[in-house]
Amino acid sequence: MLGLVRPAAKRSLLPAHRPYSVIQSLLHGSPEAKQAGDLDTLQHSRLVGRGKYIHGFDIHRVKPDKTEEYKQAAERYYLGVKNDPELRTKLTGNWEVVVGEQDTFIHILEFEGYEKTSQLLNAPTHLRAYQEMAPFLNSRSSQLSQEFAFLPTAPPHDQGGIFELRSYQLKPGTLLEWENTWRRGIEARRKFVAPVGAWFSQVGRLHQVHHLWQYPSLEVRKELREQAWQIDGWAETVSKTSQLTKFQDAFILRSLPFSPLQ
């Protein structure tokens, strides 16, 4: 996920151009996608994406003995971004990985288009504030993503519990099939738990999809996932997922105190 992958995944993931035929487009994707043929990646994104916002994923790998100092610096930075009226940028959420890549922190920002994204990247005040975190980092990476149209990101709330971020590395050219498969799969899972958000990458590591879920506890997560197998359509979604992906990751997250999603 977002660079948190095994070394083999660092090889180029850019595919040779493989246009969809009209017949393929009729078999896969949303209703809009079924009318289209010979689609490139950008056109795929326009069909399955909500298109209203850009979501920025910041991934910080922190020195194990500097996590507390990092948390304080991160809070100052991200609240500063959120409270700057010129940037018109919202915080979606801020988390620490507790199961998975240890000493890793994930921050998701919501921008009103690429113009606001560029404005933040070039703002001198925030560049200086960002540097406050630098002494505590081992490495960092970022990614710009779009929401899937069928699943807008949940608004800020305080439900407690844990979050799970599931990241999938898709085989190039399978985004429409993924959207069609998970449109049905999400409806099956909604019977037990409401998803928090779903995104697909646009800049950074490409051909990635991320799903965010929230559960009261790890035990409840286990129980709800087992119950989902009793719903028609879920087994098919899981089977199709294995065909469309190269690999996947699941990380359990804990919200930071200043995160809008709790």
Residue pairs with C-beta under 8 A, 6 or more apart in sequence:
1 165
1 167
1 208
1 210
1 249
1 251
2 57
2 59
2 106
2 141
2 143
2 167
2 204
2 205
2 208
2 210
3 59
3 141
3 143
3 204
3 205
4 59
4 100
4 101
4 104
4 167
4 249
4 251
5 169
5 247
5 249
6 247
9 169
9 246
9 247
13 169
13 172
13 205
13 206
13 207
14 172
14 206
15 172
15 173
15 207
17 40
18 172
18 173
19 37
19 38
19 39
19 40
20 28
20 36
20 37
20 38
20 39
20 173
20 176
21 37
21 38
22 37
22 38
24 37
25 33
25 34
25 35
25 36
25 37
25 39
25 176
26 34
28 34
28 176
28 177
28 180
29 47
29 48
29 176
29 177
29 179
29 180
30 47
30 48
30 149
30 150
30 176
30 179
30 180
30 183
32 47
33 39
33 44
33 47
33 48
33 176
33 179
33 180
36 43
36 47
39 47
39 176
41 175
41 206
44 175
44 176
45 146
45 175
45 200
45 202
47 176
47 179
48 148
48 149
48 175
48 176
48 179
48 200
49 146
49 147
49 148
49 149
49 200
50 146
50 147
50 148
50 149
50 152
51 146
51 149
52 147
53 110
53 111
53 112
53 113
53 146
53 147
54 110
54 111
54 112
54 113
54 114
54 116
54 117
54 144
54 145
54 146
54 202
55 92
55 108
55 109
55 110
55 111
55 144
55 145
55 146
55 147
55 153
55 199
56 108
56 109
56 110
56 111
56 117
56 142
56 143
56 144
56 145
57 106
57 107
57 108
57 142
57 143
57 144
57 145
57 199
57 204
57 210
58 106
58 107
58 108
58 109
58 140
58 142
59 104
59 105
59 106
59 140
59 141
59 142
59 143
60 70
60 74
60 104
60 105
60 106
60 107
60 133
60 137
60 140
61 101
61 103
61 104
61 137
61 138
61 139
61 140
62 70
62 103
62 104
62 105
62 136
62 137
62 138
63 70
63 103
63 136
63 137
63 138
64 102
64 103
66 135
66 136
67 96
67 103
67 136
69 136
70 105
70 133
70 136
70 137
71 96
71 105
71 256
73 132
73 133
73 136
74 94
74 105
74 107
74 133
74 256
75 256
75 257
75 258
76 129
76 132
77 126
77 129
77 130
77 132
77 133
78 91
78 94
78 107
78 109
78 258
79 91
79 258
80 125
80 126
80 129
81 87
81 89
81 91
81 109
81 120
81 126
82 89
82 90
82 91
84 123
84 125
84 126
86 119
87 116
87 119
87 120
87 123
87 126
88 111
88 112
88 116
89 109
89 110
89 111
89 112
89 116
89 120
90 109
90 110
90 260
91 107
91 108
91 109
91 110
91 258
91 259
91 260
92 108
92 109
92 110
92 153
92 197
92 260
92 261
93 107
93 108
93 163
93 212
93 255
93 259
93 260
93 261
94 105
94 106
94 107
94 108
94 255
94 256
94 258
94 259
95 105
95 106
95 107
95 163
95 165
95 253
95 254
95 255
95 256
95 259
96 104
96 105
96 106
96 253
96 254
96 256
97 103
97 104
97 105
97 106
97 251
97 252
97 253
98 162
98 252
98 253
98 254
99 251
99 252
100 249
100 250
100 251
100 252
101 251
103 138
104 251
105 256
106 165
106 251
106 253
109 120
110 153
111 117
111 120
114 144
117 144
120 126
141 204
142 204
143 201
143 203
143 204
143 205
143 208
144 201
144 202
144 203
144 204
145 199
145 200
145 201
145 202
145 208
145 210
146 199
146 200
146 202
147 153
147 197
147 198
147 199
148 179
148 182
148 198
148 199
148 200
150 179
150 183
150 186
150 198
151 186
151 195
151 197
151 198
152 197
153 196
153 197
154 194
154 195
154 196
154 197
154 261
156 260
156 261
157 261
157 262
158 262
159 214
159 216
159 262
160 216
160 262
161 214
161 215
161 216
161 217
161 220
162 214
162 215
162 216
162 217
162 218
162 221
162 252
162 253
162 254
163 196
163 212
163 213
163 214
163 215
163 252
163 253
163 254
163 255
163 261
164 212
164 213
164 214
164 215
164 221
164 250
164 251
164 252
164 253
165 210
165 211
165 212
165 250
165 251
165 253
166 210
166 211
166 212
166 213
166 248
166 249
166 250
166 251
167 208
167 209
167 210
167 248
167 249
167 250
167 251
168 178
168 208
168 209
168 210
168 211
168 241
168 244
168 245
168 247
168 248
169 207
169 208
169 245
169 246
169 247
169 248
170 178
170 207
170 208
170 209
170 244
170 245
170 246
171 207
171 244
171 245
171 246
172 206
172 207
174 244
175 200
175 207
175 209
177 240
177 244
178 200
178 209
178 241
178 244
181 236
181 237
181 240
181 241
181 244
182 198
182 211
182 237
182 241
184 233
184 236
184 237
185 233
185 234
185 236
185 237
185 238
185 241
186 195
186 198
187 233
188 228
188 231
188 232
188 233
188 234
188 237
189 195
189 228
189 231
189 234
191 228
191 231
192 224
192 227
192 228
193 213
193 214
193 215
193 224
194 214
195 211
195 212
195 213
196 212
196 213
196 214
196 261
197 210
197 211
197 212
198 209
198 210
198 211
198 212
199 209
199 210
200 208
200 209
200 210
201 207
201 208
201 209
201 210
213 221
214 261
215 221
215 224
218 252
228 234
229 235
241 248
255 261
255 262
